[in-house]
């Protein structure tokens, strides 16, 4: 379940969510960039086909072409967002 986080910016109080993101293609340029940026505010779990050797977030090896594997990953991770 996402949790609330409050930020104060001047006189403005902002409410943000701390969410769990499952980012596919975490070894690609867009995937790794998004994951690194999202880590600042959210829990990030990456997914790729095994190209990513190390990352500052957990990485699950799975192939998007295998739908049963994807269902299993989503069921076990239970992300708030899938990217």
N, C-alpha and C positions, 0 to 999 in steps of 0.2 A: 504494500500500500504506500503510495507517495506520501511524503511528509512535507509540511509547510516550512518555509524559510522566509524570514523577513529581512529586508534590506532598507536602510535609511539613506536617502540621497537628498541632501539638503533638508528641506522641510517635507519632502515627499517620502512616504513609507510604501515600499513595494513588496508585494507578496509573491513569492515564487514557489514552485514545487520542486522537490528533490525526487526525480523519477529514475526508474531503471530503464535504460535504453539498450536494446539489442541492435548492434550495427553490423549489417552484412557487408562483405567486401572490406573488412578492416585492414587488409594488406594493401589496398589501393590508395591512390593519392587522396581522393575525396573521403574515403572511409577513415583513414588514419587521421586526417586533418579534423574531421568532424568529431571523432572519438577523443582526440586530445583536447579539443576545445570544450566538448561537453563534460569532460571529467571535472572541470572546475566547479560545476554545479550539480552534476548528476552521477549516478552509478552507471558505469559503462561496461558492457560485455560485448566483445567483438566476436565476429564469426567469419571464418574464411576457409578456403580449401586446403590449408596447410602451408601456405607460402610464408606467413608471418612467423618468424622465429622467436621474437621477443617483443613484449609490449608492456606498458605500465598499467595494463588492465587485463582481466581474464579473457582468454581467447578460446573459443570452441571451434574445433575442426568439423566442418560440415559442408556439403555441397548443395546449393540451391536447386540443382536438377533432381535431387532425390527427395521427393515430397514427404516420404515417411520420416526421413531424418529431420527435416525441418519441423514437422509436427512434434516430434520428440523433443527437439531443442526448445521450441516455444512452450511446450507443456512443462519442461523442467525449469526453464529460466523465468517464465511468467513475466515478460517485460511489460512496462506501461506503454512503450513505443517500440515499433519495429521499423528500422530504417534500412 
